[in-house]
Amino acid sequence: MAEIIDATTYADLRGKLTVIDKIIPFDIKRIFYIYDVTADRGNHGHKRNISALVCIKGTCKVRVNDGKSMDVYDLDAPEKILVLQPGEYRTMFDFSPDAVLMVMASEHYDADDYFDELPI
């Protein structure tokens, strides 16, 4: 099931530094980011891929449906990382105008890994 991991953040007079190494529960094979969003994103799930989402700037929400339950997660701080498991359908929505959503994936892009229908 999807879970939020809290990354360690160090703050001082110079600013903040958030560390994400050693807490992502998979080897990262792909990283991309989404920004200047004008419509919902995602609307799919993965058969094998594990994803870790972090809104490194601004805010957004993620609706997750695993076929048994549906939850909404607020990504409203850059130290909150949402980990999504295979089989979980996700929709990212309600992006703030300045939002930058970074996604780390356990697999390289593979069109055959996607499913577009909600789990039953």
C-alpha positions as CSV (number, residue, x, y, z in Angstrom):
1,M,0.0,0.0,0.0
2,A,1.1,3.6,-0.6
3,E,3.0,5.2,2.2
4,I,4.6,8.5,3.1
5,I,8.2,8.5,4.0
6,D,9.6,11.6,5.8
7,A,13.0,12.6,4.6
8,T,15.6,14.2,6.9
9,T,15.9,17.9,6.5
10,Y,18.8,20.0,7.8
11,A,18.2,23.7,8.4
12,D,20.4,26.5,9.3
13,L,20.8,30.2,8.5
14,R,21.9,29.4,4.9
15,G,18.7,27.4,4.1
16,K,17.5,23.8,4.1
17,L,18.9,20.6,2.7
18,T,16.7,17.5,2.4
19,V,18.4,14.1,2.0
20,I,16.6,11.3,0.1
21,D,19.4,8.7,-0.3
22,K,19.2,5.5,1.8
23,I,15.4,6.0,2.4
24,I,14.0,5.2,-1.1
25,P,13.1,1.5,-0.8
26,F,14.3,0.5,-4.3
27,D,17.1,1.2,-6.8
28,I,16.3,4.3,-8.8
29,K,16.4,3.7,-12.6
30,R,14.5,6.7,-13.8
31,I,13.9,10.3,-12.6
32,F,11.6,12.9,-14.1
33,Y,9.7,15.9,-13.0
34,I,6.3,17.5,-13.9
35,Y,5.7,21.2,-13.8
36,D,3.6,24.0,-15.4
37,V,0.6,21.6,-14.9
38,T,-2.7,22.6,-16.4
39,A,-4.7,19.4,-16.0
40,D,-4.7,16.2,-13.9
41,R,-1.7,13.9,-14.5
42,G,-1.2,10.2,-14.1
43,N,-4.5,8.4,-14.4
44,H,-2.7,5.1,-14.7
45,G,-1.0,2.4,-12.7
46,H,2.1,0.2,-13.1
47,K,2.3,-3.6,-13.1
48,R,6.0,-3.8,-11.9
49,N,7.2,-0.2,-11.3
50,I,7.5,1.2,-7.8
51,S,7.4,5.1,-7.7
52,A,8.5,7.7,-5.2
53,L,6.9,11.1,-5.6
54,V,8.0,14.3,-4.0
55,C,6.7,17.8,-4.6
56,I,10.0,19.7,-4.4
57,K,8.3,23.0,-4.9
58,G,4.7,24.0,-4.4
59,T,1.9,21.5,-3.6
60,C,-0.2,18.8,-5.2
61,K,-2.5,15.9,-4.2
62,V,-2.3,12.3,-5.3
63,R,-5.3,10.0,-5.3
64,V,-4.3,6.4,-5.0
65,N,-6.7,3.4,-5.6
66,D,-5.5,-0.2,-5.1
67,G,-8.8,-1.8,-5.9
68,K,-9.7,-2.2,-2.2
69,S,-9.4,1.4,-0.9
70,M,-8.9,4.9,-2.2
71,D,-6.8,7.5,-0.3
72,V,-5.7,11.1,-1.1
73,Y,-2.3,12.2,-0.1
74,D,-1.2,15.9,0.2
75,L,2.3,16.5,-1.0
76,D,2.7,19.9,0.6
77,A,6.3,19.7,1.9
78,P,9.6,18.7,0.1
79,E,10.4,16.3,2.8
80,K,7.3,14.2,2.2
81,I,7.9,11.3,-0.2
82,L,5.0,9.2,-1.4
83,V,5.9,5.7,-2.3
84,L,3.5,3.9,-4.7
85,Q,3.6,0.1,-5.2
86,P,2.8,-1.9,-8.4
87,G,-1.0,-2.2,-8.9
88,E,-1.8,1.2,-7.4
89,Y,-3.7,3.5,-9.8
90,R,-2.7,7.1,-9.3
91,T,-4.0,10.5,-10.3
92,M,-2.0,13.7,-9.5
93,F,-4.2,16.8,-9.2
94,D,-4.7,20.2,-7.6
95,F,-1.2,21.4,-8.5
96,S,-0.3,24.9,-7.2
97,P,0.9,27.2,-10.0
98,D,4.5,26.8,-8.8
99,A,4.4,23.0,-8.3
100,V,7.3,20.8,-9.4
101,L,6.6,17.1,-8.8
102,M,9.7,14.9,-9.0
103,V,9.2,11.1,-9.6
104,M,11.8,8.4,-9.0
105,A,11.0,5.0,-10.5
106,S,12.3,1.5,-10.0
107,E,12.1,0.7,-13.7
108,H,13.0,2.4,-17.0
109,Y,10.1,3.5,-19.1
110,D,8.2,0.5,-20.6
111,A,4.8,1.2,-22.2
112,D,3.8,-2.4,-21.4
113,D,4.1,-1.8,-17.7
114,Y,1.2,0.7,-17.6
115,F,-2.5,0.0,-17.0
116,D,-5.2,2.7,-17.7
117,E,-8.2,1.2,-15.9
118,L,-9.0,1.5,-12.2
119,P,-8.4,-1.7,-10.3
120,I,-11.5,-3.7,-9.6
